[in-house]
Amino acid sequence: MSAAASHRTPDQSRAAAFWYKRVALCAFSARAIDRRGFTFVELLIAAGLLTLIIGIVGQWFYSQRQYQDRITRLNDIQENLRQATFNIAKELKTGRQVIWPRINADLSPRSDTVLVFKNFRGAIVAYYHRPARQEIRRCVIPNGPGSPVEDAAPLGKGIASLTFTIMGPDNKTVSLHLTAEGLHHLDAVRLVNE
């Protein structure tokens, strides 16, 4: 034995062994890290995980797009129903008298797909629904001589059904019920002119 080794205490020997093991482990780790590239199995696993993550994210975006398209379509249908109701109610509020449908003899409400009334000028106006074309039309019958005139553009398109219901003992309240693609829209209008 050398003189230096004989002068070491047991604590120093343990410390030297500890550091020797640390250096050996670091050298082994460095050799493992120096390895270049990936094995085929590692590449397959990475590709599978990447495909799975992209698939999940893609499916989420696709479902969100479908949901947004459905919401937009429903909003367009509701806006179409509101616009058709507004177009009818705007003139109907200033009407004088409902000619058809008339309230029943027992004062029960009566419904029809045609509404005929006198507007504030005294002309007879008819609103009616064309189921084959799914549109609401307006026709004006002049007060004096002349032939009926149908508006060039429909008041509403894409309307599956329209029902006018006359209510009240004075025959002045008209309830509108419109449907389009499973959505319903209800409104009521009261004639204010006498």
Secondary structure, DSSP 8 states (H G I E B T S, - for coil): --HHHHT--HHHHHHHHHHHHHHHHHHHHHHHHT--S--HHHHHHHHHHHHHHHHHHHHHHHHHHHHHHHHHHHHHHHHHHHHHHHHHHHHHTT--EEEES---TTS--EEESEEEEE-TTS-EEEEEEETTTTEEEEEEE-SSSS--EE-SS-SEES--EEEEEEESTTS-EEEEEEEETTEEEEEEEE----
